[in-house]
Amino acid sequence: MGERNIKTLAWRAGVLFIAFVACFILFRHPIARLNAKLLVATGDLPPSALKKKIDKIPDKTTTIIKPNNKKSVKKAENRIRSNKDRQRYLDGNPVTSKLPETPTPSIPFSKDLSTDASPAFPDMRGFDGTVIPHPTIRVKAATNGKAIRFDCMLTGKKTLKTCQVEILAMADRNSKRFISYATDLKGNFEVAMFKTLKSPRTRRPAEDPHSKAESSLVETSEGTILRFDIPVADLDLPRLKPGDRILLQIILRNGNANRASSSAMHLFPTHIYADNRFGPDNNDTRALRPVKITNGAEK
């Protein structure tokens, strides 16, 4: 056999091989179904194998349906291509810790805004729902309809002078903004307003709040009270009355003013009410929860 004939055979074999590969790629689904039918006929596969369908791989704009278990959550996350889709998916599919929730706090009416007869708020916990023994904090509140007073008493020998208390407040889930009030044991008081965005995990500064809120320190035999006097007008509400509800989150930071401090204590732990994949995530507005206004007789 001449050299020319060998080259011709090699060329034809190569073309034939490429044709076979192309056929298998183009007709892989019919071939797979035929193969399944043959295996079912020979008894190597159960008849139910013929009912399975081959899933298509989603593109960048595919909307992922909410999974029912943790394995499918992780698998679905890996299939999301763009950052925008991933952000939308994470916001719409929070992973929360199944731990005891915080009982609903109450704010009773008091004409002089005294909190002496007010019931204490539930104990604050770590952002992950765990109990942090020091420092200890007891929160009481009262309202006269036009303003709300929060008395946050810090007690215990291990209370640090760098502790900071922040109160996040908004009228309801339809509010276009929420407000942060923060003060520390040095008397530094800050008021900041933020826009409510599509993503509950992000915050963006809003216009200057022009708030008339005030903060003060009250020393008692039991400890130091960080007092907040917050006008109801800050929440775009005319006044409060018994039966109303507002949304709150209270955060105590021990040792620094870092908003993402892992030592923070929350009234509504973010791992229970928001998402447990992002650490403290003090920005998440899902952790602002209802607090009821009572007539003073209710506890």
LINWO-V528693 format. One line per field, one symbol per residue. phi: phi as a letter, one per 40 degrees, with the letter a starting at -180 (. if undefined). psi: psi as a letter, one per 30 degrees, with the letter a starting at -180 (. if undefined). burial: I if it has 9 or more other ideal C-beta (glycine too) atoms within 8 Angstrom, else O. A space follows every 10 residues. Layout:
phi: ???
psi: ???
burial: ???
//
This chain:
phi: .ccccccccc cccccccccc ccccccbccc cccccccccc ccgcbcdccc ccbccccccc bccccdcbac cccccccccc cccccccccc ccbcbbccbd ccdccbbcca ccgcbdcccc cddcbcdcgc cbcbccbbbb aaabgbabbb bbccbhcccc cbcbbbbbba caccccabbb bbabccgcbb bbbbccbccc cbbbdbcdcf cbcbbabbcb ccibbcbbbb cccdcgbcab adgcbbbbab bbbbhabccb ccccbbcbdc ccbbaccbgd fcccccccbc bccbchccb
psi: kleeeeeeee eeeeeeeeee eeeeeeheee eeeeeeeeee efgfklffff fklkkkkkaf gkkkkklfle efeeeeeffk eleeeeeeee efikjlkilk lkkjlkjlkk eggkgegkkk llklllfgfl kjeklkkkkl llkgeflkkk jjkklkfgkk fgkkkkkkkl eaffkfllkk kklaffgkkk kkkkkklekf glkkkalkfh kgklklkjkl ffakkjkkjk kfffghkell lkflklklkk kkkjflgkfg kfgkkkejkf fefdkgghbe iffjffgjlk kkklgffl.
burial: OOOOOIOOOO OOOOOOOOOO OOOIOOOOOO IIIOOIIOII OOOOOOOOII OOOOOOOOOO OIOIOOIOOO OIIOIIIOII OOOOIIIOII IOIIOIIOOO OIOOIIIIII OOIOIOOIOO IOOIIIIOIO OIOOIIIIII IIIIOIIIII IIIIIIOOIO OIIIIIIIII IOOOIOIIII IIIIIOOOIO IIIIIIOOOI IOOOOOOOIO IOIOIOIOOO OOIIIIIIII IIIIIOIOOI OOOOOIIIII IIIIOOOOOO IOIIIIIIII IIIIIIOIOI IIOIIIIIIO IIIIOOOOO
//
